[in-house]
């Protein structure tokens, strides 16, 4: 099942997500919806319903842990709840700009590839990176954070490039101008 907005909020409540997490997820869903709508208008096969549900639920794992593991923890919660695997994978792969199998092993994650591959996964990951809490911010702020933490900046830039290509515009400008729809 792909959860509706109401069902997603009920899952957040069931697992004890705080208001800050829910507000952030709602902001991420708004951006993801607008980006996926633009991609569909351009003729790309994007599952808007899954993108929105994935965005609404992407940080449900933060109800259990505040670590980088929240993506796969959230995916586990959603698998247990019978959520559609497309949405589960959005949640699993949204962390950072993705986590390679080698990085996952070094972090002690279950074996796997945590890099966003589908447009839905990329759009939710990008939308997440464009937010500080529930407020949009310049993409370069996230780049600086990646540099400071020693994360893969090129992977982050590729994520943005893929979303730009899908929406046929500079996705950052669309988000910051409020014209992402």
C-alpha positions in Angstrom: 0.0 0.0 0.0 1.1 3.5 -0.7 0.0 5.5 2.3 -2.1 8.6 1.9 -1.0 11.8 3.7 -3.5 10.9 6.5 -2.1 7.4 6.8 1.5 8.7 6.8 0.7 11.1 9.6 -0.9 8.2 11.5 2.3 6.2 11.1 4.3 9.1 12.5 2.0 9.3 15.5 2.1 5.5 16.0 5.9 5.6 16.1 6.3 8.8 18.2 7.7 11.2 15.6 7.9 14.7 17.1 6.3 17.8 15.5 9.7 18.9 14.1 10.1 15.7 12.2 6.6 15.7 10.9 6.8 19.4 9.8 10.1 18.7 8.0 8.6 15.7 6.3 5.5 17.7 5.2 7.8 20.4 3.7 9.8 17.7 1.9 6.6 16.2 0.6 5.5 19.6 -0.8 8.7 20.0 -2.7 8.7 16.4 -3.9 5.2 16.7 -5.1 6.0 19.8 -7.1 9.2 18.3 -8.6 7.5 15.1 -9.5 4.6 16.9 -11.1 7.0 18.9 -13.3 8.8 15.6 -14.3 5.4 14.0 -15.3 4.5 17.1 -17.3 7.7 16.6 -19.2 6.6 13.0 -20.0 8.8 11.2 -17.5 7.4 8.1 -15.7 7.4 9.3 -12.1 5.1 7.8 -9.5 3.9 11.0 -7.8 1.9 9.2 -5.2 5.0 7.2 -4.1 7.2 10.3 -4.2 4.9 12.2 -1.9 4.4 9.2 0.5 8.1 8.6 0.6 8.8 12.2 1.4 6.1 12.2 4.1 7.7 9.2 5.7 11.4 9.6 4.8 12.4 10.5 8.4 10.1 8.2 10.3 13.2 6.3 11.4 14.2 9.4 13.4 11.5 8.3 15.9 13.9 5.5 16.8 17.4 7.0 16.1 19.0 10.3 15.3 21.9 8.7 13.5 22.6 8.1 9.8 20.9 4.7 10.3 17.5 6.4 10.4 17.0 5.6 6.7 17.2 1.9 7.0 15.5 1.9 10.4 12.6 3.8 8.8 12.5 1.4 5.9 12.2 -1.5 8.4 9.3 0.2 10.1 7.5 0.6 6.8 8.2 -2.9 5.7 6.7 -4.1 9.0 3.6 -2.0 8.3 3.2 -3.4 4.8 4.0 -0.2 2.9 4.7 -0.6 -0.8 8.3 -1.5 -1.5 8.7 1.6 -3.8 8.0 3.8 -0.8 10.2 1.7 1.5 13.1 2.1 -0.9 12.7 5.9 -1.1 13.0 6.0 2.7 16.0 3.5 2.7 17.9 5.5 0.1 17.3 9.2 1.1 20.2 9.6 3.5 22.9 11.9 2.4 23.2 11.7 -1.3 23.1 8.0 -0.9 25.4 5.4 0.8 27.3 3.0 -1.3 27.5 -0.7 -0.3 31.1 -0.2 0.9 30.1 2.9 3.0 27.2 0.9 4.3 29.5 -1.9 5.4 31.8 0.6 7.1 28.9 2.1 9.0 27.7 -1.3 10.1 24.5 -1.2 8.0 22.8 -4.3 6.7 24.5 -5.2 3.4 23.0 -3.2 0.5 23.1 -0.3 -1.9 21.6 2.8 -0.4 22.2 5.2 -3.3 19.0 6.7 -4.8 18.4 5.2 -8.3 14.8 6.1 -9.3 13.6 9.6 -10.0 11.3 9.3 -7.0 14.2 8.5 -4.7 16.3 11.3 -6.2 13.6 13.9 -5.8 12.9 13.0 -2.2 16.6 13.0 -1.4 17.1 16.4 -3.2 14.1 17.9 -1.5 15.4 16.7 1.9 18.8 18.4 1.2 17.1 21.7 0.3 15.6 22.0 3.7 16.8 23.2 7.1 13.9 21.9 9.2 10.9 23.0 7.3 12.5 26.0 5.6 14.0 26.0 2.1 17.7 27.0 1.9 20.4 27.4 -0.8 21.8 24.2 -2.1 25.4 25.4 -1.4 24.6 25.3 2.3 24.2 21.6 2.0 27.4 21.4 -0.1 29.3 23.2 2.7 27.9 20.8 5.2 29.0 17.8 3.1 32.5 19.2 2.8 32.7 19.8 6.5 31.6 16.2 7.2 33.8 14.7 4.6 30.8 13.3 2.6 30.8 12.7 -1.2 30.1 16.2 -2.6 30.3 14.9 -6.2 27.5 12.4 -5.5 25.4 15.3 -4.0 26.0 17.5 -7.1 25.1 14.5 -9.4 21.8 14.1 -7.4 21.0 17.8 -8.1 21.9 17.4 -11.8 19.6 14.4 -12.1 16.7 16.3 -10.6 17.5 19.4 -12.7 17.3 17.2 -15.8 14.1 15.6 -14.7 12.3 18.9 -14.1 13.9 20.7 -17.1 15.1 23.6 -14.9 17.3 24.5 -12.0 15.5 22.7 -9.2 17.2 24.8 -6.5 15.8 28.0 -8.1 12.4 26.5 -8.4 12.4 25.5 -4.7 13.8 28.8 -3.4 11.4 30.9 -5.5 8.4 28.9 -4.4 7.8 28.0 -8.0 8.6 24.4 -7.8 5.1 23.6 -9.1 
